[in-house]
């Protein structure tokens, strides 16, 4: 008998498999899920190890599949297995051989930033914050200071 989380993993795997391009080595789905905000989406790695984006648009079925995956991930957050270890960020990969790998991280919402997945602002170097993620220096310094106070 499968547990709720195992059923959700299987459903996510099937949905990702349904959008896997023929020449993909891996499909990757990353996301952050908070009560008032979420950001998530899929991309894929081709046989030349190049990163490719899925076409997005109102008539593209990828939009509905991503919505379905988001709904499943929101259900997964509520599963018993995550009661004591909640998560807000996830990284899911599905290889061309069908191997599904899921990683989770808890990043407080006040330490999150758009397009920064699986780590918080306070985990960035000053150079990464400024030059990769365009986090204002004052915000980065404040998050690092707050993180250092808790340790």
Phi and psi in radians as a Rosetta constraint file:
Dihedral C 1 N 2 CA 2 C 2 CIRCULARHARMONIC -1.521 0.35
Dihedral N 2 CA 2 C 2 N 3 CIRCULARHARMONIC 2.572 0.35
Dihedral C 2 N 3 CA 3 C 3 CIRCULARHARMONIC -1.485 0.35
Dihedral N 3 CA 3 C 3 N 4 CIRCULARHARMONIC 2.892 0.35
Dihedral C 3 N 4 CA 4 C 4 CIRCULARHARMONIC -0.974 0.35
Dihedral N 4 CA 4 C 4 N 5 CIRCULARHARMONIC -0.750 0.35
Dihedral C 4 N 5 CA 5 C 5 CIRCULARHARMONIC -1.140 0.35
Dihedral N 5 CA 5 C 5 N 6 CIRCULARHARMONIC -0.657 0.35
Dihedral C 5 N 6 CA 6 C 6 CIRCULARHARMONIC -1.145 0.35
Dihedral N 6 CA 6 C 6 N 7 CIRCULARHARMONIC -0.666 0.35
Dihedral C 6 N 7 CA 7 C 7 CIRCULARHARMONIC -1.118 0.35
Dihedral N 7 CA 7 C 7 N 8 CIRCULARHARMONIC -0.740 0.35
Dihedral C 7 N 8 CA 8 C 8 CIRCULARHARMONIC -1.127 0.35
Dihedral N 8 CA 8 C 8 N 9 CIRCULARHARMONIC -0.736 0.35
Dihedral C 8 N 9 CA 9 C 9 CIRCULARHARMONIC -0.985 0.35
Dihedral N 9 CA 9 C 9 N 10 CIRCULARHARMONIC -0.805 0.35
Dihedral C 9 N 10 CA 10 C 10 CIRCULARHARMONIC -1.073 0.35
Dihedral N 10 CA 10 C 10 N 11 CIRCULARHARMONIC -0.756 0.35
Dihedral C 10 N 11 CA 11 C 11 CIRCULARHARMONIC -1.122 0.35
Dihedral N 11 CA 11 C 11 N 12 CIRCULARHARMONIC -0.727 0.35
Dihedral C 11 N 12 CA 12 C 12 CIRCULARHARMONIC -1.103 0.35
Dihedral N 12 CA 12 C 12 N 13 CIRCULARHARMONIC -0.767 0.35
Dihedral C 12 N 13 CA 13 C 13 CIRCULARHARMONIC -1.018 0.35
Dihedral N 13 CA 13 C 13 N 14 CIRCULARHARMONIC -0.763 0.35
Dihedral C 13 N 14 CA 14 C 14 CIRCULARHARMONIC -1.120 0.35
Dihedral N 14 CA 14 C 14 N 15 CIRCULARHARMONIC -0.729 0.35
Dihedral C 14 N 15 CA 15 C 15 CIRCULARHARMONIC -1.132 0.35
Dihedral N 15 CA 15 C 15 N 16 CIRCULARHARMONIC -0.757 0.35
Dihedral C 15 N 16 CA 16 C 16 CIRCULARHARMONIC -1.130 0.35
Dihedral N 16 CA 16 C 16 N 17 CIRCULARHARMONIC -0.701 0.35
Dihedral C 16 N 17 CA 17 C 17 CIRCULARHARMONIC -1.066 0.35
Dihedral N 17 CA 17 C 17 N 18 CIRCULARHARMONIC -0.618 0.35
Dihedral C 17 N 18 CA 18 C 18 CIRCULARHARMONIC -1.179 0.35
Dihedral N 18 CA 18 C 18 N 19 CIRCULARHARMONIC -0.335 0.35
Dihedral C 18 N 19 CA 19 C 19 CIRCULARHARMONIC -1.918 0.35
Dihedral N 19 CA 19 C 19 N 20 CIRCULARHARMONIC 0.074 0.35
Dihedral C 19 N 20 CA 20 C 20 CIRCULARHARMONIC -1.233 0.35
Dihedral N 20 CA 20 C 20 N 21 CIRCULARHARMONIC 2.067 0.35
Dihedral C 20 N 21 CA 21 C 21 CIRCULARHARMONIC -1.137 0.35
Dihedral N 21 CA 21 C 21 N 22 CIRCULARHARMONIC 2.698 0.35
Dihedral C 21 N 22 CA 22 C 22 CIRCULARHARMONIC -0.987 0.35
Dihedral N 22 CA 22 C 22 N 23 CIRCULARHARMONIC -0.690 0.35
Dihedral C 22 N 23 CA 23 C 23 CIRCULARHARMONIC -1.703 0.35
Dihedral N 23 CA 23 C 23 N 24 CIRCULARHARMONIC 0.401 0.35
Dihedral C 23 N 24 CA 24 C 24 CIRCULARHARMONIC -1.554 0.35
Dihedral N 24 CA 24 C 24 N 25 CIRCULARHARMONIC 2.372 0.35
Dihedral C 24 N 25 CA 25 C 25 CIRCULARHARMONIC -1.424 0.35
Dihedral N 25 CA 25 C 25 N 26 CIRCULARHARMONIC -0.591 0.35
Dihedral C 25 N 26 CA 26 C 26 CIRCULARHARMONIC -2.775 0.35
Dihedral N 26 CA 26 C 26 N 27 CIRCULARHARMONIC 2.480 0.35
Dihedral C 26 N 27 CA 27 C 27 CIRCULARHARMONIC -1.899 0.35
Dihedral N 27 CA 27 C 27 N 28 CIRCULARHARMONIC 2.348 0.35
Dihedral C 27 N 28 CA 28 C 28 CIRCULARHARMONIC -2.131 0.35
Dihedral N 28 CA 28 C 28 N 29 CIRCULARHARMONIC 2.348 0.35
Dihedral C 28 N 29 CA 29 C 29 CIRCULARHARMONIC -2.174 0.35
Dihedral N 29 CA 29 C 29 N 30 CIRCULARHARMONIC 2.120 0.35
Dihedral C 29 N 30 CA 30 C 30 CIRCULARHARMONIC -2.143 0.35
Dihedral N 30 CA 30 C 30 N 31 CIRCULARHARMONIC 2.603 0.35
Dihedral C 30 N 31 CA 31 C 31 CIRCULARHARMONIC -2.874 0.35
Dihedral N 31 CA 31 C 31 N 32 CIRCULARHARMONIC 2.789 0.35
Dihedral C 31 N 32 CA 32 C 32 CIRCULARHARMONIC -2.223 0.35
Dihedral N 32 CA 32 C 32 N 33 CIRCULARHARMONIC 2.379 0.35
Dihedral C 32 N 33 CA 33 C 33 CIRCULARHARMONIC -2.302 0.35
Dihedral N 33 CA 33 C 33 N 34 CIRCULARHARMONIC 1.930 0.35
Dihedral C 33 N 34 CA 34 C 34 CIRCULARHARMONIC -2.104 0.35
Dihedral N 34 CA 34 C 34 N 35 CIRCULARHARMONIC 2.928 0.35
Dihedral C 34 N 35 CA 35 C 35 CIRCULARHARMONIC -0.998 0.35
Dihedral N 35 CA 35 C 35 N 36 CIRCULARHARMONIC -0.748 0.35
Dihedral C 35 N 36 CA 36 C 36 CIRCULARHARMONIC -1.856 0.35
Dihedral N 36 CA 36 C 36 N 37 CIRCULARHARMONIC 0.011 0.35
Dihedral C 36 N 37 CA 37 C 37 CIRCULARHARMONIC -2.706 0.35
Dihedral N 37 CA 37 C 37 N 38 CIRCULARHARMONIC 2.485 0.35
Dihedral C 37 N 38 CA 38 C 38 CIRCULARHARMONIC -2.544 0.35
Dihedral N 38 CA 38 C 38 N 39 CIRCULARHARMONIC 2.639 0.35
Dihedral C 38 N 39 CA 39 C 39 CIRCULARHARMONIC -2.528 0.35
Dihedral N 39 CA 39 C 39 N 40 CIRCULARHARMONIC 2.195 0.35
Dihedral C 39 N 40 CA 40 C 40 CIRCULARHARMONIC -2.773 0.35
Dihedral N 40 CA 40 C 40 N 41 CIRCULARHARMONIC 2.776 0.35
Dihedral C 40 N 41 CA 41 C 41 CIRCULARHARMONIC 3.086 0.35
Dihedral N 41 CA 41 C 41 N 42 CIRCULARHARMONIC 2.938 0.35
Dihedral C 41 N 42 CA 42 C 42 CIRCULARHARMONIC -1.966 0.35
Dihedral N 42 CA 42 C 42 N 43 CIRCULARHARMONIC 2.615 0.35
Dihedral C 42 N 43 CA 43 C 43 CIRCULARHARMONIC -2.559 0.35
Dihedral N 43 CA 43 C 43 N 44 CIRCULARHARMONIC 3.055 0.35
Dihedral C 43 N 44 CA 44 C 44 CIRCULARHARMONIC -2.478 0.35
Dihedral N 44 CA 44 C 44 N 45 CIRCULARHARMONIC 2.770 0.35
Dihedral C 44 N 45 CA 45 C 45 CIRCULARHARMONIC -1.896 0.35
Dihedral N 45 CA 45 C 45 N 46 CIRCULARHARMONIC 2.196 0.35
Dihedral C 45 N 46 CA 46 C 46 CIRCULARHARMONIC -1.507 0.35
Dihedral N 46 CA 46 C 46 N 47 CIRCULARHARMONIC 3.099 0.35
Dihedral C 46 N 47 CA 47 C 47 CIRCULARHARMONIC -1.106 0.35
Dihedral N 47 CA 47 C 47 N 48 CIRCULARHARMONIC -0.345 0.35
Dihedral C 47 N 48 CA 48 C 48 CIRCULARHARMONIC -1.635 0.35
Dihedral N 48 CA 48 C 48 N 49 CIRCULARHARMONIC 0.225 0.35
Dihedral C 48 N 49 CA 49 C 49 CIRCULARHARMONIC 1.127 0.35
Dihedral N 49 CA 49 C 49 N 50 CIRCULARHARMONIC 0.395 0.35
Dihedral C 49 N 50 CA 50 C 50 CIRCULARHARMONIC -1.544 0.35
Dihedral N 50 CA 50 C 50 N 51 CIRCULARHARMONIC 2.535 0.35
Dihedral C 50 N 51 CA 51 C 51 CIRCULARHARMONIC -1.540 0.35
Dihedral N 51 CA 51 C 51 N 52 CIRCULARHARMONIC 2.285 0.35
Dihedral C 51 N 52 CA 52 C 52 CIRCULARHARMONIC -2.143 0.35
Dihedral N 52 CA 52 C 52 N 53 CIRCULARHARMONIC 2.545 0.35
Dihedral C 52 N 53 CA 53 C 53 CIRCULARHARMONIC -1.788 0.35
Dihedral N 53 CA 53 C 53 N 54 CIRCULARHARMONIC 2.618 0.35
Dihedral C 53 N 54 CA 54 C 54 CIRCULARHARMONIC -1.393 0.35
Dihedral N 54 CA 54 C 54 N 55 CIRCULARHARMONIC 2.474 0.35
Dihedral C 54 N 55 CA 55 C 55 CIRCULARHARMONIC -1.094 0.35
Dihedral N 55 CA 55 C 55 N 56 CIRCULARHARMONIC 2.355 0.35
Dihedral C 55 N 56 CA 56 C 56 CIRCULARHARMONIC -2.110 0.35
Dihedral N 56 CA 56 C 56 N 57 CIRCULARHARMONIC 2.500 0.35
Dihedral C 56 N 57 CA 57 C 57 CIRCULARHARMONIC -3.124 0.35
Dihedral N 57 CA 57 C 57 N 58 CIRCULARHARMONIC 2.942 0.35
Dihedral C 57 N 58 CA 58 C 58 CIRCULARHARMONIC -1.101 0.35
Dihedral N 58 CA 58 C 58 N 59 CIRCULARHARMONIC -0.526 0.35
Dihedral C 58 N 59 CA 59 C 59 CIRCULARHARMONIC -1.710 0.35
Dihedral N 59 CA 59 C 59 N 60 CIRCULARHARMONIC 0.067 0.35
Dihedral C 59 N 60 CA 60 C 60 CIRCULARHARMONIC -1.544 0.35
Dihedral N 60 CA 60 C 60 N 61 CIRCULARHARMONIC 2.249 0.35
Dihedral C 60 N 61 CA 61 C 61 CIRCULARHARMONIC -1.103 0.35
Dihedral N 61 CA 61 C 61 N 62 CIRCULARHARMONIC -0.325 0.35
Dihedral C 61 N 62 CA 62 C 62 CIRCULARHARMONIC -1.019 0.35
Dihedral N 62 CA 62 C 62 N 63 CIRCULARHARMONIC -0.591 0.35
Dihedral C 62 N 63 CA 63 C 63 CIRCULARHARMONIC -1.061 0.35
Dihedral N 63 CA 63 C 63 N 64 CIRCULARHARMONIC -0.794 0.35
Dihedral C 63 N 64 CA 64 C 64 CIRCULARHARMONIC -1.193 0.35
Dihedral N 64 CA 64 C 64 N 65 CIRCULARHARMONIC -0.677 0.35
Dihedral C 64 N 65 CA 65 C 65 CIRCULARHARMONIC -1.135 0.35
Dihedral N 65 CA 65 C 65 N 66 CIRCULARHARMONIC -0.752 0.35
Dihedral C 65 N 66 CA 66 C 66 CIRCULARHARMONIC -1.093 0.35
Dihedral N 66 CA 66 C 66 N 67 CIRCULARHARMONIC -0.693 0.35
Dihedral C 66 N 67 CA 67 C 67 CIRCULARHARMONIC -1.067 0.35
Dihedral N 67 CA 67 C 67 N 68 CIRCULARHARMONIC -0.729 0.35
Dihedral C 67 N 68 CA 68 C 68 CIRCULARHARMONIC -1.116 0.35
Dihedral N 68 CA 68 C 68 N 69 CIRCULARHARMONIC -0.735 0.35
Dihedral C 68 N 69 CA 69 C 69 CIRCULARHARMONIC -1.112 0.35
Dihedral N 69 CA 69 C 69 N 70 CIRCULARHARMONIC -0.748 0.35
Dihedral C 69 N 70 CA 70 C 70 CIRCULARHARMONIC -1.037 0.35
Dihedral N 70 CA 70 C 70 N 71 CIRCULARHARMONIC -0.746 0.35
Dihedral C 70 N 71 CA 71 C 71 CIRCULARHARMONIC -1.082 0.35
Dihedral N 71 CA 71 C 71 N 72 CIRCULARHARMONIC -0.764 0.35
Dihedral C 71 N 72 CA 72 C 72 CIRCULARHARMONIC -1.098 0.35
Dihedral N 72 CA 72 C 72 N 73 CIRCULARHARMONIC -0.702 0.35
Dihedral C 72 N 73 CA 73 C 73 CIRCULARHARMONIC -1.166 0.35
Dihedral N 73 CA 73 C 73 N 74 CIRCULARHARMONIC -0.644 0.35
Dihedral C 73 N 74 CA 74 C 74 CIRCULARHARMONIC -1.139 0.35
Dihedral N 74 CA 74 C 74 N 75 CIRCULARHARMONIC -0.640 0.35
Dihedral C 74 N 75 CA 75 C 75 CIRCULARHARMONIC -1.171 0.35
Dihedral N 75 CA 75 C 75 N 76 CIRCULARHARMONIC -0.685 0.35
Dihedral C 75 N 76 CA 76 C 76 CIRCULARHARMONIC -1.086 0.35
Dihedral N 76 CA 76 C 76 N 77 CIRCULARHARMONIC -0.671 0.35
Dihedral C 76 N 77 CA 77 C 77 CIRCULARHARMONIC -0.997 0.35
Dihedral N 77 CA 77 C 77 N 78 CIRCULARHARMONIC -0.499 0.35
Dihedral C 77 N 78 CA 78 C 78 CIRCULARHARMONIC -1.592 0.35
Dihedral N 78 CA 78 C 78 N 79 CIRCULARHARMONIC -0.060 0.35
Dihedral C 78 N 79 CA 79 C 79 CIRCULARHARMONIC -1.179 0.35
Dihedral N 79 CA 79 C 79 N 80 CIRCULARHARMONIC 2.623 0.35
Dihedral C 79 N 80 CA 80 C 80 CIRCULARHARMONIC -0.940 0.35
Dihedral N 80 CA 80 C 80 N 81 CIRCULARHARMONIC -0.659 0.35
Dihedral C 80 N 81 CA 81 C 81 CIRCULARHARMONIC -1.031 0.35
Dihedral N 81 CA 81 C 81 N 82 CIRCULARHARMONIC -0.441 0.35
Dihedral C 81 N 82 CA 82 C 82 CIRCULARHARMONIC -1.805 0.35
Dihedral N 82 CA 82 C 82 N 83 CIRCULARHARMONIC 0.166 0.35
Dihedral C 82 N 83 CA 83 C 83 CIRCULARHARMONIC -1.045 0.35
Dihedral N 83 CA 83 C 83 N 84 CIRCULARHARMONIC -0.770 0.35
Dihedral C 83 N 84 CA 84 C 84 CIRCULARHARMONIC -1.587 0.35
Dihedral N 84 CA 84 C 84 N 85 CIRCULARHARMONIC -0.267 0.35
Dihedral C 84 N 85 CA 85 C 85 CIRCULARHARMONIC -2.308 0.35
Dihedral N 85 CA 85 C 85 N 86 CIRCULARHARMONIC 1.351 0.35
Dihedral C 85 N 86 CA 86 C 86 CIRCULARHARMONIC -1.173 0.35
Dihedral N 86 CA 86 C 86 N 87 CIRCULARHARMONIC 2.737 0.35
Dihedral C 86 N 87 CA 87 C 87 CIRCULARHARMONIC -2.304 0.35
Dihedral N 87 CA 87 C 87 N 88 CIRCULARHARMONIC 2.717 0.35
Dihedral C 87 N 88 CA 88 C 88 CIRCULARHARMONIC -2.180 0.35
Dihedral N 88 CA 88 C 88 N 89 CIRCULARHARMONIC -0.336 0.35
Dihedral C 88 N 89 CA 89 C 89 CIRCULARHARMONIC -2.165 0.35
Dihedral N 89 CA 89 C 89 N 90 CIRCULARHARMONIC 2.578 0.35
Dihedral C 89 N 90 CA 90 C 90 CIRCULARHARMONIC -2.475 0.35
Dihedral N 90 CA 90 C 90 N 91 CIRCULARHARMONIC 2.673 0.35
Dihedral C 90 N 91 CA 91 C 91 CIRCULARHARMONIC -2.346 0.35
Dihedral N 91 CA 91 C 91 N 92 CIRCULARHARMONIC 2.063 0.35
Dihedral C 91 N 92 CA 92 C 92 CIRCULARHARMONIC -2.097 0.35
Dihedral N 92 CA 92 C 92 N 93 CIRCULARHARMONIC 2.309 0.35
Dihedral C 92 N 93 CA 93 C 93 CIRCULARHARMONIC -2.255 0.35
Dihedral N 93 CA 93 C 93 N 94 CIRCULARHARMONIC 2.498 0.35
Dihedral C 93 N 94 CA 94 C 94 CIRCULARHARMONIC -2.243 0.35
Dihedral N 94 CA 94 C 94 N 95 CIRCULARHARMONIC 2.048 0.35
Dihedral C 94 N 95 CA 95 C 95 CIRCULARHARMONIC -1.419 0.35
Dihedral N 95 CA 95 C 95 N 96 CIRCULARHARMONIC 2.910 0.35
Dihedral C 95 N 96 CA 96 C 96 CIRCULARHARMONIC -1.148 0.35
Dihedral N 96 CA 96 C 96 N 97 CIRCULARHARMONIC -0.264 0.35
Dihedral C 96 N 97 CA 97 C 97 CIRCULARHARMONIC -1.578 0.35
Dihedral N 97 CA 97 C 97 N 98 CIRCULARHARMONIC -0.035 0.35
Dihedral C 97 N 98 CA 98 C 98 CIRCULARHARMONIC 1.654 0.35
Dihedral N 98 CA 98 C 98 N 99 CIRCULARHARMONIC 0.109 0.35
Dihedral C 98 N 99 CA 99 C 99 CIRCULARHARMONIC -1.369 0.35
Dihedral N 99 CA 99 C 99 N 100 CIRCULARHARMONIC 2.163 0.35
Dihedral C 99 N 100 CA 100 C 100 CIRCULARHARMONIC -1.764 0.35
Dihedral N 100 CA 100 C 100 N 101 CIRCULARHARMONIC 2.273 0.35
Dihedral C 100 N 101 CA 101 C 101 CIRCULARHARMONIC -2.248 0.35
Dihedral N 101 CA 101 C 101 N 102 CIRCULARHARMONIC 2.256 0.35
Dihedral C 101 N 102 CA 102 C 102 CIRCULARHARMONIC -2.204 0.35
Dihedral N 102 CA 102 C 102 N 103 CIRCULARHARMONIC 2.303 0.35
Dihedral C 102 N 103 CA 103 C 103 CIRCULARHARMONIC -2.164 0.35
Dihedral N 103 CA 103 C 103 N 104 CIRCULARHARMONIC 2.558 0.35
Dihedral C 103 N 104 CA 104 C 104 CIRCULARHARMONIC -2.285 0.35
Dihedral N 104 CA 104 C 104 N 105 CIRCULARHARMONIC 2.655 0.35
Dihedral C 104 N 105 CA 105 C 105 CIRCULARHARMONIC -2.528 0.35
Dihedral N 105 CA 105 C 105 N 106 CIRCULARHARMONIC 2.568 0.35
Dihedral C 105 N 106 CA 106 C 106 CIRCULARHARMONIC -1.776 0.35
Dihedral N 106 CA 106 C 106 N 107 CIRCULARHARMONIC 2.011 0.35
Dihedral C 106 N 107 CA 107 C 107 CIRCULARHARMONIC -2.124 0.35
Dihedral N 107 CA 107 C 107 N 108 CIRCULARHARMONIC 2.054 0.35
Dihedral C 107 N 108 CA 108 C 108 CIRCULARHARMONIC -0.989 0.35
Dihedral N 108 CA 108 C 108 N 109 CIRCULARHARMONIC 2.530 0.35
Dihedral C 108 N 109 CA 109 C 109 CIRCULARHARMONIC -1.030 0.35
Dihedral N 109 CA 109 C 109 N 110 CIRCULARHARMONIC -0.624 0.35
Dihedral C 109 N 110 CA 110 C 110 CIRCULARHARMONIC -1.293 0.35
Dihedral N 110 CA 110 C 110 N 111 CIRCULARHARMONIC -0.113 0.35
Dihedral C 110 N 111 CA 111 C 111 CIRCULARHARMONIC -1.890 0.35
Dihedral N 111 CA 111 C 111 N 112 CIRCULARHARMONIC 0.149 0.35
Dihedral C 111 N 112 CA 112 C 112 CIRCULARHARMONIC -1.670 0.35
Dihedral N 112 CA 112 C 112 N 113 CIRCULARHARMONIC 2.880 0.35
Dihedral C 112 N 113 CA 113 C 113 CIRCULARHARMONIC -2.661 0.35
Dihedral N 113 CA 113 C 113 N 114 CIRCULARHARMONIC 2.523 0.35
Dihedral C 113 N 114 CA 114 C 114 CIRCULARHARMONIC -0.937 0.35
Dihedral N 114 CA 114 C 114 N 115 CIRCULARHARMONIC 2.363 0.35
Dihedral C 114 N 115 CA 115 C 115 CIRCULARHARMONIC 1.145 0.35
Dihedral N 115 CA 115 C 115 N 116 CIRCULARHARMONIC 0.265 0.35
Dihedral C 115 N 116 CA 116 C 116 CIRCULARHARMONIC -1.923 0.35
Dihedral N 116 CA 116 C 116 N 117 CIRCULARHARMONIC 1.852 0.35
Dihedral C 116 N 117 CA 117 C 117 CIRCULARHARMONIC -1.964 0.35
Dihedral N 117 CA 117 C 117 N 118 CIRCULARHARMONIC 2.491 0.35
Dihedral C 117 N 118 CA 118 C 118 CIRCULARHARMONIC 1.237 0.35
Dihedral N 118 CA 118 C 118 N 119 CIRCULARHARMONIC 0.164 0.35
Dihedral C 118 N 119 CA 119 C 119 CIRCULARHARMONIC -2.763 0.35
Dihedral N 119 CA 119 C 119 N 120 CIRCULARHARMONIC 2.796 0.35
Dihedral C 119 N 120 CA 120 C 120 CIRCULARHARMONIC -1.704 0.35
Dihedral N 120 CA 120 C 120 N 121 CIRCULARHARMONIC 2.978 0.35
Dihedral C 120 N 121 CA 121 C 121 CIRCULARHARMONIC -0.959 0.35
Dihedral N 121 CA 121 C 121 N 122 CIRCULARHARMONIC -0.721 0.35
Dihedral C 121 N 122 CA 122 C 122 CIRCULARHARMONIC -1.174 0.35
Dihedral N 122 CA 122 C 122 N 123 CIRCULARHARMONIC -0.216 0.35
Dihedral C 122 N 123 CA 123 C 123 CIRCULARHARMONIC -1.546 0.35
Dihedral N 123 CA 123 C 123 N 124 CIRCULARHARMONIC -0.166 0.35
Dihedral C 123 N 124 CA 124 C 124 CIRCULARHARMONIC -1.449 0.35
Dihedral N 124 CA 124 C 124 N 125 CIRCULARHARMONIC 2.648 0.35
Dihedral C 124 N 125 CA 125 C 125 CIRCULARHARMONIC -1.332 0.35
Dihedral N 125 CA 125 C 125 N 126 CIRCULARHARMONIC 2.865 0.35
Dihedral C 125 N 126 CA 126 C 126 CIRCULARHARMONIC -1.031 0.35
Dihedral N 126 CA 126 C 126 N 127 CIRCULARHARMONIC -0.705 0.35
Dihedral C 126 N 127 CA 127 C 127 CIRCULARHARMONIC -1.121 0.35
Dihedral N 127 CA 127 C 127 N 128 CIRCULARHARMONIC -0.791 0.35
Dihedral C 127 N 128 CA 128 C 128 CIRCULARHARMONIC -1.061 0.35
Dihedral N 128 CA 128 C 128 N 129 CIRCULARHARMONIC -0.798 0.35
Dihedral C 128 N 129 CA 129 C 129 CIRCULARHARMONIC -1.016 0.35
Dihedral N 129 CA 129 C 129 N 130 CIRCULARHARMONIC -0.803 0.35
Dihedral C 129 N 130 CA 130 C 130 CIRCULARHARMONIC -1.364 0.35
Dihedral N 130 CA 130 C 130 N 131 CIRCULARHARMONIC -0.837 0.35
Dihedral C 130 N 131 CA 131 C 131 CIRCULARHARMONIC -1.671 0.35
Dihedral N 131 CA 131 C 131 N 132 CIRCULARHARMONIC -0.364 0.35
Dihedral C 131 N 132 CA 132 C 132 CIRCULARHARMONIC -1.796 0.35
Dihedral N 132 CA 132 C 132 N 133 CIRCULARHARMONIC -0.791 0.35
Dihedral C 132 N 133 CA 133 C 133 CIRCULARHARMONIC -1.883 0.35
Dihedral N 133 CA 133 C 133 N 134 CIRCULARHARMONIC -0.057 0.35
Dihedral C 133 N 134 CA 134 C 134 CIRCULARHARMONIC 0.959 0.35
Dihedral N 134 CA 134 C 134 N 135 CIRCULARHARMONIC 0.725 0.35
Dihedral C 134 N 135 CA 135 C 135 CIRCULARHARMONIC -1.454 0.35
Dihedral N 135 CA 135 C 135 N 136 CIRCULARHARMONIC 2.198 0.35
Dihedral C 135 N 136 CA 136 C 136 CIRCULARHARMONIC -0.987 0.35
Dihedral N 136 CA 136 C 136 N 137 CIRCULARHARMONIC 2.440 0.35
Dihedral C 136 N 137 CA 137 C 137 CIRCULARHARMONIC -0.930 0.35
Dihedral N 137 CA 137 C 137 N 138 CIRCULARHARMONIC -0.729 0.35
Dihedral C 137 N 138 CA 138 C 138 CIRCULARHARMONIC -1.089 0.35
Dihedral N 138 CA 138 C 138 N 139 CIRCULARHARMONIC -0.698 0.35
Dihedral C 138 N 139 CA 139 C 139 CIRCULARHARMONIC -1.177 0.35
Dihedral N 139 CA 139 C 139 N 140 CIRCULARHARMONIC -0.788 0.35
Dihedral C 139 N 140 CA 140 C 140 CIRCULARHARMONIC -1.039 0.35
Dihedral N 140 CA 140 C 140 N 141 CIRCULARHARMONIC -0.825 0.35
Dihedral C 140 N 141 CA 141 C 141 CIRCULARHARMONIC -1.054 0.35
Dihedral N 141 CA 141 C 141 N 142 CIRCULARHARMONIC -0.729 0.35
Dihedral C 141 N 142 CA 142 C 142 CIRCULARHARMONIC -1.123 0.35
Dihedral N 142 CA 142 C 142 N 143 CIRCULARHARMONIC -0.767 0.35
Dihedral C 142 N 143 CA 143 C 143 CIRCULARHARMONIC -1.140 0.35
Dihedral N 143 CA 143 C 143 N 144 CIRCULARHARMONIC -0.710 0.35
Dihedral C 143 N 144 CA 144 C 144 CIRCULARHARMONIC -1.133 0.35
Dihedral N 144 CA 144 C 144 N 145 CIRCULARHARMONIC -0.749 0.35
Dihedral C 144 N 145 CA 145 C 145 CIRCULARHARMONIC -1.057 0.35
Dihedral N 145 CA 145 C 145 N 146 CIRCULARHARMONIC -0.811 0.35
Dihedral C 145 N 146 CA 146 C 146 CIRCULARHARMONIC -1.103 0.35
Dihedral N 146 CA 146 C 146 N 147 CIRCULARHARMONIC -0.698 0.35
Dihedral C 146 N 147 CA 147 C 147 CIRCULARHARMONIC -1.126 0.35
Dihedral N 147 CA 147 C 147 N 148 CIRCULARHARMONIC -0.738 0.35
Dihedral C 147 N 148 CA 148 C 148 CIRCULARHARMONIC -1.171 0.35
Dihedral N 148 CA 148 C 148 N 149 CIRCULARHARMONIC -0.485 0.35
Dihedral C 148 N 149 CA 149 C 149 CIRCULARHARMONIC -1.210 0.35
Dihedral N 149 CA 149 C 149 N 150 CIRCULARHARMONIC -0.531 0.35
Dihedral C 149 N 150 CA 150 C 150 CIRCULARHARMONIC -1.413 0.35
Dihedral N 150 CA 150 C 150 N 151 CIRCULARHARMONIC -0.234 0.35
